[in-house]
Each structure stands twice: as structure tokens, then as C-alpha cells.
Amino acid sequence: MRFSLIYGLLFSLFTSGQALATLSAQEILKKSDEVRNPDRSFSLSTTLISYKNGKQHESSVVRLYSRTYSSGQFRSLLKFISPQRDAGKLTLKSGKDLWLYDPGSQASVPISPQQRLLGQAANGDVVTANWNYDYLATLVSEEQILDGERQQRDCYRLHLVARHPDVAYPSMEIWVDKQDFKSCKAEFYAMNGNLLKTTYFRRYQPVLGGNRPTEAVIIDGINSQLVTVLKHQDFAWYDVPEAWLQRDYLPHFKDN
């Protein structure tokens, strides 16, 4: 009986280890999405701070509302809080489309996910996205890297290629922790293969039902002295109304 229990335990450990070892690159990417993003609608605030040569250059605060759909992807509404010149502006991500609404002109115009929001942070970096639905992944290698907190991590290195032309970046490299599938580092590339930026995901904390990154550090691909830090706070489950995620509703939006 005792031998059977021990054998059963060892077999269970062996088969679970085998299952992890045989995960496809796409499954690894999906698991990393599940760590970064919750599985239902939520809201949070993000403070963006850009630095030049180690000195703070400018800052902004936005409020994000994200709603999940059966497709597995998010639709998001971004409200600008500060600086004052941008307060009240809205960015809507609906499917593959992004719209910027200016209450001053009461007009909404299409924008690109690559368009810069502040510093090195683009619109596509701030709205919620599950990369598994936008990219095809291949496993490049397993390697050890330093994460955003200067800790050694054993990672899967994945190469991602866009499934369609409407995503923020044509290709990416992402390093995913082998033990817990946390996203540690990502590199974003232009169509010509040039490095646009490197992002480190750090300060993982228990929020919204999981251990998720509360900061991202974005470093320019050409000038490493250009850095933007995204600090997420005020996490909350939030039943985002469907109406908020319609372009025609943007002039009527109120969240308080």
C-alpha cells in the first residue's frame, strides 16, 4: 500500500513535469497572458513618467477600463486625468480599431497603436491585450536573464510574429519565467527588424485574483537614456458597461 502511494506520487510528479516540458510555444504565451491579465472586466489607474538622462521629463495619469469578450481579447477605454491639457480626453480600443476623442472639438479620430502616448509608451502599451490572440509564437531557447529587479530568472524565450497588420508591433521577443509563467522582459521590433524598445515587467503583487505586474519599465531601442515607467495602482473589479465601448457613446461618457 505504502509502495503504491509513493509510486503514485512519483508518477504524478513525473507526468506533470512532462506536461510542462511539452507545452507548445503558443501555450506558454497563453499562460503568460493569464498571469499579466485578469479573466474578467476591471479598472486601474496608470501613472506614466518619462526620463531623459536619469531626470524626470514629463508625466501623465490615465484611468483604464477593460472588458473581456468571448473571443478572449479585451476592449478598453482610457480616460486621461492629467496633465490638465489632456484631462477628459478618451482613447477607445474596440477590436482592431483605436479612436482618440477630444471633448474640446467633440470629435473622435482614428489613431495607430504605435502612436506615442508619453515618452516611450505607445497607445498599444497601455490598453490591455492578450498577445496569444495577436501573435504566433515559436520557442527560440531556454535561457537565464536578469529581470527588471536584477534577479536571475530561468526563462523561455519566445519569438512572436503578428497574425494581422493592425497590432502595435510586427514582431516581438518575450522572456517568460519557466516556473510561474511571469512575463519578465519583452523586446518590440519594427517591420525592418530594428529594435524599437525593451520592456521589463516588475513588482508583481497579488491584485485582481492573481500575482500580476504593477510596473513596467520601457527603454528606447536606440537611446537607453530615454526611459518611461508605467506604475499601475487602484486595481478594482469593474463591470464596464457595453455602451462605454462604442465610438458613438464617447461624447456622453461619464464615470463619476
N, C-alpha and C positions, 0 to 999 in steps of 0.2 A: 504493500500500500504506500509506504513511505517512498519507495523507489519510483512508483508510478507518479506520485506528486512531484518529485524532483524532476523526473523525466518530462512531465507535462509543462513544468515551469520553464525548463531549459528549451523545450521545443517552442514554447510561446515566444520566449525572448529571441530565439533564432529566427523564427518566421517573421516577427515584427521587424527585426533588423534587416532581413531580406527584403521586406516590403519597402522600407525606406531606401535601401540601396538600389531598388529597381524603379524608383519614381522617375517618371519622364521629366524632361526639362519644363514642359508645359505644366505639369502637376506641381513642380517646385515653385514656379511662378505664381500659380493659383494660391498655394499655401502662403506665399509671401504677401499677396494681396489681402488674404484673410487676416493676417497679422496687422497690416497697416490700416485697414479699413474695417469699420463695423459692418454688420449684416442687415442693418435697418436704418431708418431715417434719423438724422441727428443734426446738431448745430455746434459750432465752435467759433471762437474769435482767434484771429491771427495777427500778431504784430510783426511787421516786416521792417528790418533795419539793414541799411546798406552801409558798407565801409569802404573807404579808399585809403590804402596805405596804413591800415590799422586805426583810422579815425572815422567816427560816425559821420556819414554824409547826409542821409535823409531817412525818414521813417514814415510808416503808414500803418493804419489799423483797419482791418476788414472783418465783417461778420459773414460766416459761411453757413448756408442751409443746404443740406444734401438729402436727396430722397432716392431710395433704391427701387429698382424695377425688376420685373421677372426676367429680363434679359441678362441680369447680373451686373449691369452698368448703372452708374449714378447720373442723375440730373441735378444741377446745382445752381444756386443763386448766391451771388456775392454782393454784399452791401458795404460800401465804403463809409467808414466812420471818420477817419482823419487821413491827411490834413484837411483843413476847412475847405480848401478849394475843390476838393473831391467829395466832400460829405454828401451823401444822398445818391451818388451815382450807383448804378447796378450793373453787374455782369451776369448774364444768364447763359448757362451751358445746357442745351437741350439736344440730345443725340450728338451729332457731329457738328452742330452749329453753336457759335458763340456770338452773343449780342451785348453791346455796351449801350446802356440807357443813361442819358444825361437829363436830369429834371429841369435844368435851365432851358434847354431847347425842346424838351419833351419829345426827343427823337431817339430811336434805337437804331444802331448801325452795326453791321456785321464786323467782327474782328477776328484776327488769327490767334490760335492758341500759342503761337510763338511770339506774339507781341508782348513787349516788356511791360510789366506791371510796376515794378520798382527794382532798381539795381539789376541783379542777375536773374530775378524771379519773373517768369513769364506768366501769362494768364493760365496756361496749361499746368503750371506748377502748383497753383493754389486751389483750383477746383478739384474735387475728388474724382479719382479714376482707378479702375481695376485694370492693370496692364494686361492681364490674361486675355481680355476681350479685344484689346487693340493691337497686340503683338504676337508673333510666332517666336517661340523660344527654342534655342539649342544650347546644350551643355558644352561649354568650352573646356573647363577644367575644374579641379578642386584645389583651392589654394588658401594660404593663410595671409590675412591682411590686417592692418591696423584700422579699427573703426573710428568713428567720429569722437570717441572719448579716449583714443590712444590705447585701446585694448586689443590684444591679439584675438582674431576670430578665424575659425576654420570655416571656409565658405564654399558654396557652389558659385562658380562664375558662369552666368548665362549671357548669351548674345541674343538680343531681341530685334526683330525686323517688323516694321509696321505692316499690318494687314491691309490698311487702306491709306490714302494720301491725306486724310483730314486730321490725323493725330499731330500732336505738338512736335514730335521728333521722328525722323525716318528710321533711326536705329539707336539702340542703347546697349550698354553693358551693365549688368547688375550683379552684385555680390550678395548672396543670401546665406545667412548663418545655417550651417548644416544641422545644428542641434535643435533650434527653435524656429527656424524659417523667418527670422527677423531680417528685413532689408537693412544692410549695413552701408552700402555705397552704390552709387549709380553714376554712369558716365553717359552723356547725351551728345549725339553726333548729328552733324548737318548732312545733307544729301551727298556732298562731295567727300565725306569721311572725316572732315575736320572736327575736332573736339570743341563743343560749344560750352559745356560746363560740367562740373563734377559736383554731386550732392552727397553729403553724409547725413544719414538719419540717426538721431541720437536721443538721449534722455527718454528712454522707454519707461512708461509709467502705466499703472492699472487704470485705464479710462475706457468708458463705453464698452464694458464687458470683455476687455482684453488688455494685454500688455502692449501698448502702442507708442510710436514715436511722438514726442511732444515738441521736438525741434528738428529743423533741417538746416544744414549749412551748405550754401551754394557758392562755388568758387568758379570764377570765369575761366574759360578754357585757354585763353591767351595770356591774360594778366592775372596772376594768382593774388595780386594785391587788391583785386576787386571781389569783395565777398558780401553776400547777403544772407542774413539769418532770419528764419521764419520760426516764431515762437507761438505755439498753439496753446490756448487756455479756454476756460469757460465751456468745457465739454458738457453737452446735455443731449439726452434723447429728445427728439422733437418731431412731431407729426407734421411734416412740411405739407401745407395744402397744395393740391394739384394746380390750383389756379395761379399760385406764385410762379410756377414754372412754364407759364405761357407768355410769349412775347407781347401779346396784346394787353396783358394784365399789368405790365411793368409801370405804366403811369399811375396805377391805382394802388401800388404796393405800400403796405404799412405793416410793420412788425411789432408795433407797441401802441 
